[in-house]
Amino acid sequence: MGVTTDAIRVAGARKVYPAAIGRKAKETVHDVSFRVAPGEIHGLLGPNGAGKTTTLKMLLGLVRSTCGEFEVLGLDPRKPGGRAHIGFLPEQPYFNPQLTAYQALRLYARIVGIDRRHIRNQSDELLGEVGLDGQGPTVLSRYSRGMLQRLGIAQAMLGAPEVIFLDEPASGLDPVGQRDVRELMARLSRSGATILLSSHQLSEVEAVCGRVTILDRGRVAAEGPIEQLLRVAGRTSIRVRGLADGLPPQVAALTDDVAVSGGSWVFSVPEEAARAVVDALDDAGASLESLTPKRESLEDYFSRLVADFDRDETSGEAVR
């Protein structure tokens, strides 16, 4: 295995589909670069047609790139042996409906080279991990969409891969299933696995990812730690209790984003006014619960970023 400080490295990735009769060549990914550190959960985000899945498939060697450099654990995954230690959940996993879950996992286990003596025990363990305990003998034609998605996650974990690519892992899952997937990703990361997560579920990404790369029209629109991207410059968020008479007038004049829930008041003020606001709240008998830099939600940031990025783009078609 090559020596590298990155679990995943993509540099200058580009994909151009050749011109068809009566149509121009179409560039779907343009100069995409990012790195993922070992043990990190990294989000790959973007609206429909941003080029996320194409980038993932180029990285895995499933789609031929026009140009670019791709490494996973120091190896080129497009070359023989380069996909060792990699697990992959495609956006729409398919399993033969006539197979049982045991048979499906046995098939994929043989593909990744797991000794058949260990397949059954590992299958039971993985089915339990993804919430399908006891469902191994069940024919897949009887599985719901959510159960098939869970099975897809289990097959991506076969052989305890060091790097796992998950393309829309919460697709078809109810809120409980989505929570289970978040918890599973967190456990995998704690055990040392690196995860590249492509998802439309922004709450899922915000909950588990340390860094994100956001694509739009095949280009990188933003990349960095979530906390840094979402921080609202110059604003401080305050949470207090015990304001029976509401916000003091001098505090209310400084904020327009007040929310009240369960007796707690949450609002933001200019950073330079935070000390004076805390003093005014203390004089009003309030109990300070937290004082933190204000951050916007990933959903709000994502929507604003994509709208701004699209306005700045003056040429080129939207990518698939």
LOKOLLO-131124 format. One record per atom (N, C-alpha, C): residue in three letters; x, y, z. Coordinates in steps of 0.05 Angstrom, whole numbers, plus 5000, padded with zeros to 4 digits. Layout:
! LOKOLLO-131124
ALAXYZ...
//
This chain:
! LOKOLLO-131124
MET501749765000MET500050005000MET501850255000GLY501050454984GLY502650694982GLY502650855007VAL504651035010VAL504851215033VAL503251465027THR501351535043THR499751775038THR498651875064THR498152135065THR496852255089THR493852275085ASP492852225062ASP489952235056ASP488851965052ALA486451915062ALA485051675055ALA483951685027ILE483051925019ILE481951964992ILE483152224981ARG483952214956ARG484852454943ARG483852464914VAL482552684908VAL481552744881VAL482753004872ALA484053014849ALA485353254839ALA484753294809GLY483553524803GLY482953594775GLY481153404761ALA479153294774ALA477353104761ALA475653244740ARG475453124717ARG473953234695ARG472653014679LYS470153054671LYS468752864655LYS467253014632VAL467852944608VAL466553054584VAL465452824568TYR462852824564TYR461552624546TYR461852714518PRO462752534500PRO463152614472PRO460552714459ALA460852874438ALA458552974423ALA457052754409ALA454452754412ALA452752574398ALA451752714372ILE450452564355ILE449552684330ILE447552904336GLY448153144326GLY446353374331GLY446653504358ARG448553414374ARG448953524401ARG451853584406LYS452353784423LYS455053854431LYS456053664452ALA458753654455ALA459953514477ALA458953634504LYS458653464524LYS457553564549LYS459453514572GLU460353734585GLU462153704608GLU460453694634THR460653464648THR459053434672THR460553474698VAL463153454697VAL464853504720VAL467253664711HIS467853884724HIS470054064716HIS471854134739ASP474354034737ASP476454104756ASP475654074785VAL474553844793VAL473753784820VAL476153674836SER476753794858SER478953694875SER478153704904PHE478853504919PHE478353504948PHE479953274961ARG480353294987ARG481853085002ARG480153005026VAL480452755034VAL479052655058VAL481152525076ALA481152605101ALA483152505120ALA482252225130PRO484152065139PRO483351805150PRO481451835174GLY479451665175GLY477451665197GLY475451885195GLU475452055174GLU473652275171GLU471052185158ILE468852305165ILE466352285150ILE466052535134HIS466352515108HIS466352755090HIS463952745073GLY462452975073GLY460052995057GLY460553095029LEU459352975009LEU459453064981LEU456653144974LEU456253414971LEU453553514969LEU453153664942GLY450653704935GLY450053854911GLY447253804902PRO446053984887PRO443353944877PRO443353724856ASN440953634848ASN440753434827ASN442253544802GLY443953364791GLY445453444767GLY448053584773ALA448853584798ALA451353734805ALA453853584798GLY453653324792GLY455953164786GLY457052984808LYS455452954830LYS456352804853LYS456852504846THR454852384834THR454952104828THR457152044807THR457352224787THR459452194767THR462152204780THR462552394798THR465152414812THR465752164828LEU463752064843LEU464151814858LEU464951584839LYS463551554817LYS464051334799LYS466751354785MET467551604779MET470251634768MET472351554789LEU471851634814LEU473751574835LEU474051264839LEU471851124835LEU471850834838LEU472550684813GLY472950834791GLY473650704766GLY471250584752LEU468850654760LEU466450554747LEU465550724723VAL466550964722VAL466251144698VAL468951244691ARG469551224665ARG472151314655ARG472351624656SER474351724670SER474752014672SER476052124647THR475452374641THR476852514619THR479752584628CYS479952674652CYS482652714664CYS482252744694GLY484552744708GLY484452764737GLY486152554751GLU486652594776GLU488152404793GLU486352314815PHE486452044820PHE484651924840PHE486251734857GLU486051754883GLU487451574901GLU485651504925VAL485751254932VAL484451154957VAL486550994971LEU487251074995LEU489350955011LEU491950934995GLY492551134979GLY495051154965GLY495050994939LEU492950854932LEU492750704907LEU490750824888ASP491150774862ASP489250854842ASP487050654840PRO484650714848PRO482450514849PRO481650424821ARG482650554800ARG481850474773ARG483650254762LYS485850194777LYS487749984769LYS487349724784PRO488249504773PRO487849244787PRO488949254816GLY487249164834GLY488049164862GLY487549434876GLY486749634861GLY486449904873GLY483949934889ARG482049744886ARG479549764902ARG479449584926ALA481849474933ALA481949314957ALA481449504981HIS480249405001HIS479649555026HIS477649775021ILE475949755000ILE473849954994ILE471149814995GLY469249945008GLY466449865007GLY464750074992PHE462749994978PHE461150184962PHE458150114963LEU456550314970LEU453650294968LEU452850474945PRO451850364923PRO450950534901PRO448250674908GLU447550874892GLU445151024898GLU442650844897GLN442650654879GLN440350474876GLN441450184876PRO442050074899PRO443049794900PRO441049594889TYR442049394875TYR440249184864TYR441148914874PHE439148754882PHE439648484890PHE437548304876ASN438448074868ASN436547874856ASN434347814876PRO431847874869PRO429647824889PRO429147534896GLN430347354881GLN429947064887GLN431946964908LEU433947124914LEU435947044934LEU434947114962THR436046974981THR435747055009THR437947255016ALA437647385038ALA439747585046ALA442347435050TYR442347195062TYR444847045065TYR446146985039GLN444546905019GLN445646834993GLN446847084979ALA445447314981ALA446447554969ALA449047644982LEU449247635008LEU451747705021LEU453947505015ARG453247255013ARG455247055005ARG456447114978LEU454747194959LEU455647254932LEU457647494933TYR456847704947TYR458647944948TYR461147884965ALA460847714985ALA463247645001ALA465347504984ARG464447324966ARG466347184949ARG467647384930ILE466147574921ILE467247774902ILE469547934916VAL469247994941VAL471348144955VAL473447964968GLY473147704964GLY475147514972GLY475147435001ILE472747435014ILE472547345041ILE472447035042ASP474046915060ASP474046625063ASP471246525069ARG470346335054ARG467646235057ARG467046135085ARG469146055100ARG468745955127ARG467846175146HIS468346425138HIS467646645156HIS465246805146ILE464146725123ILE461946885111ILE459446885128ARG458646655138ARG456146635154ARG456246805179ASN458446775194ASN458646935219ASN458647235213GLN460147315192GLN460247595185GLN457547695175SER456047525161SER453447605151SER451547655174ASP451547475194ASP449747515217ASP450447775232GLU453047825235GLU453948065249GLU453148315234LEU453448315208LEU452848555192LEU449748605191LEU448248385188LEU445348415187LEU444348535214GLY445548455236GLY444848565261GLY445648865263GLU447948935252GLU448849215252GLU446949395238VAL445749305216VAL444049475200VAL441049445206GLY440449295228GLY437649275236GLY436049055222LEU437448855211LEU436148625198LEU436648365212ASP436948385238ASP437448145254ASP435247935250GLY435947695244GLY434047475239GLY432847465212GLN433647655194GLN432447665167GLN434247525146GLY436347395154GLY438147265135GLY436847065117PRO435046885128PRO433846685111PRO431546785093THR430747045097THR428447145082THR429047205053VAL427247115035VAL427647175007VAL427347475002LEU429047594985LEU429147884982LEU426647994969SER425047824955SER422547924943SER420648014965ARG421147924990ARG419347995012ARG420448235027TYR422748335019TYR423948575032TYR422548825023SER422149015041SER421249285034SER423649435022ARG423049675011ARG425249835000ARG427249915021GLY426249975045GLY428050055066GLY429749815075MET428649575075MET430249345083MET432449285062LEU431749325036LEU433749285016LEU436049495018GLN435249735026GLN437349945030GLN439149865053ARG438049755074ARG439649665097ARG441549435088LEU440449255071LEU442149035061LEU444449145044GLY443849355029GLY445949485012GLY448149595030ILE447449715052ILE449449815071ILE451149585082ALA449749365089ALA451149125099ALA453249025079GLN452549005053GLN454448905034GLN456749095031ALA456349365035ALA458549555033ALA460549515056MET459649395077MET461349355101MET462749085101LEU462148915081LEU463448645081LEU466448675080GLY467748515097GLY470648515097GLY471948745113ALA470248895128ALA471249125144ALA473049305128PRO471949425107PRO473649605090PRO474549845105GLU476849955097GLU477950185111GLU476650445100VAL475650435076VAL474350665064VAL471650575052ILE469550725059ILE466850655050ILE465550885036PHE464550835012PHE463151034996PHE460150984998LEU458651175008LEU455751145011LEU454351354995ASP452851264974ASP451351444957ASP448451424965GLU447451634978GLU444651654988GLU443951415006PRO445351365028PRO444851135045PRO442151145059ALA440951385063ALA438351405077ALA435951385058SER436451345032SER434251325012SER432451095019GLY429851155021GLY427850955026GLY427450885055LEU428951015073LEU428850955101LEU426951155116ASP425551055136ASP423851235152ASP425651385172PRO424551565187PRO426251725206PRO427951555225VAL426751325234VAL428251155252VAL430651025237GLY430150945212GLY432250825196GLY434451025190GLN433651275185GLN435651485180GLN437351535205ARG436151535228ARG437651555253ARG439551325256ASP438651085250ASP440350845253ASP442850865235VAL442450975210VAL444651005192VAL446651205202ARG445651425213ARG447451625225ARG449151505247GLU447851355265GLU449251235287GLU451251025277LEU450550885256LEU452350685245LEU454850825233MET454451035218MET456751185207MET458551285229ALA457351385250ALA459051485273ALA460651265285ARG459451025288ARG460950795299ARG463250715281LEU462650705255LEU464750635236LEU467050825236SER466451085238SER468551285240SER470151255265ARG468851205287ARG470351165313ARG472150925311SER471450725295SER473050485293SER475350525273GLY475450765260GLY477650825242GLY477050825213ALA474550755205ALA473850755177ALA473451045167THR474051085142THR473651335128THR471151315111ILE469351515112ILE466851505097ILE466551755080LEU466051705054LEU465251925036LEU462251885031LEU460752085041LEU457852075041LEU456652265021SER455252165001SER453752324982SER450852314990SER449552534995SER446852525006SER445352785000HIS442652744997HIS440852974995HIS439753045023GLN440252865042GLN439152905069GLN441053095084LEU440553355083LEU442453555094LEU442653525124SER440453455137SER440553425166SER442353195174GLU442352985157GLU444152755161GLU447052835159VAL447652995138VAL450353085134VAL451253265156GLU449553455164GLU450253635186GLU450753495212ALA449353265216ALA449653125242ALA452252965243VAL453252865221VAL455452675222VAL458052765209CYS457952955191CYS460353025175CYS461953245189GLY464553215188GLY466353425198GLY466953625176ARG467253535151ARG467753705128ARG465853635105VAL465553825088VAL463853775064VAL465153895039THR464453785017THR465053904991THR462453934976ILE461754174968ILE459254234955ILE459754284925LEU458354124909LEU458654154880LEU456154294868ASP456554444847ASP454354554832ASP455254584803ARG453654484785ARG454354484757ARG457154374751GLY457754154766GLY460254014762GLY462754154773ARG462454364788ARG464654514799ARG464454514830VAL466754554843VAL466654584872VAL465754864879ALA463454884892ALA462355144901ALA463355224929ALA463955024945ALA465055074972ALA466254824983GLU468254845001GLU469454615014GLU470654705040GLY470254545061GLY471554605086GLY470054485110PRO470954545134PRO469554445158PRO466754565160ILE464854405168ILE462054505169ILE461854735189GLU463154715212GLU462854935232GLU463855195220GLN465955185204GLN467155425193GLN465255535171LEU464155365154LEU462455455132LEU459855575143LEU458755465165LEU456155545174LEU456255785194ARG458555855202ARG458756075222ARG457956335209VAL456256485223VAL455356745213VAL457156955225ALA458757085208ALA460757275218ALA459557505232GLY460657575256GLY459757805270GLY457257775287ARG456257535290ARG453857485306ARG454357285328THR453157325351THR453357135373THR450557045381SER450356775384SER447756655391SER447656625422ILE445356705433ILE444956695462ILE442456535469ARG442656365489ARG440356205499ARG440056265528VAL437656355537VAL437156415565VAL434456305573ARG434056285600ARG431556215612ARG430756425633GLY428256425640GLY427456595662GLY426656885654LEU425856915629LEU424957185620LEU421957205621ALA420857225645ALA417957235648ALA416757475634ASP418157695633ASP417157935621ASP418157985593GLY419457785581GLY420457815554GLY423257935554LEU424357975530LEU426958095527LEU426958385537PRO429058465551PRO429358755558PRO429358915532PRO428259155533PRO428059315509PRO430659365495GLN432859415510GLN435459465498GLN436559215483VAL435658975492VAL436558735479VAL434758685454ALA432158715457ALA430358675435ALA430958855411ALA432159085416ALA432859265395ALA435159165378LEU436658975389LEU439058875375LEU438558615359THR436258505361THR435758245349THR433158235334ASP432958065313ASP430458025299ASP429957725293ASP431457555308ASP431157265302ASP430557115328VAL428657215344VAL428057095370VAL426256845366ALA426956635381ALA425356395381ALA425056305411VAL422656225418VAL422056145445VAL420955855445SER422255685461SER421455405462SER421955285489GLY419855175502GLY420255045528GLY421355225549GLY420755485548GLY421755665568GLY424455785562SER425755695541SER428355805533SER427956005510TRP429456215512TRP429556425491TRP432156405476VAL432056395450VAL434456375433VAL434356605413PHE436556745411PHE436756975393PHE439657035388SER440157215369SER442957295364SER443157595365VAL445657685371VAL446157975373VAL448958025360PRO449558275353PRO452158335343PRO454358245363GLU456458135353GLU458658025370GLU459658235390GLU459958485380GLU461058695398GLU459258775420ALA456658705418ALA454658785438ALA454158555458ALA455458325454ALA454758085471ALA455158135500ARG457358265508ARG457858305537ARG455658485550ALA454958705536ALA452858875547ALA450158735548VAL449658565528VAL447058425528VAL446958225551VAL449158085556VAL449257895579VAL448758045605ASP449958275608ASP449458435633ASP446558515635ALA445258605613ALA442458685614ALA440658445620LEU441358215610LEU439757975616LEU440057895645ASP442457925656ASP442857855684ASP441258055702ASP441258305694ASP439658505710ASP436758435709ALA435858315687ALA432958245683ALA432257975697GLY434257845710GLY433757605725GLY433857355708ALA434957375683ALA435057145665ALA437456965673SER437256705666SER439356515671SER440556435644LEU443156505641LEU444556445615LEU445056145612GLU444156035590GLU444655755584GLU446955705565SER447255875545SER449555845527SER450056105512LEU452556135504LEU453556365489LEU455456265468THR454656255443THR456356135422THR456256305397PRO458256265379PRO458156405353PRO455656305338LYS454256485326LYS451856415311LYS452556255286ARG450956045280ARG451355895256ARG448655855243GLU448555855217GLU446155805202GLU445955505197SER443555415190SER443255125184SER444555065158LEU445354805155LEU446554725130LEU444554755107GLU442054715112GLU440054755091GLU439955045081ASP440055235100ASP439955515092ASP442555595077TYR444855495088TYR447455555075TYR447555445047PHE446655195045PHE446755055019PHE444955194998SER442555275006SER440755404988SER441855674979ARG442955824998ARG444056084991ARG446556054973LEU448255864979LEU450655824964LEU450055754935VAL448255564932VAL447555474905VAL446355694888ALA444555854901ALA443356074887ALA445456284879ASP447356344897ASP449456544890ASP451256434869PHE451956174871PHE453756054851PHE452456044823ASP449955984822ASP448555974797ASP448356254784ARG447956454801ARG447856724790ARG450556814778ASP452756714790ASP455456784781ASP456156634755GLU454756414750GLU455456264725GLU454056394701THR455556484683THR454356614660THR454356444635SER455556204636SER455556034613SER455555744622GLY455055564603GLY455055274609GLY452355174616GLU451854924609GLU449354794615GLU449454654642ALA447154614655ALA447154454680ALA447954174674VAL449454054692VAL450353784688VAL448453574698ARG448853334691ARG447053124700ARG447653034728
//
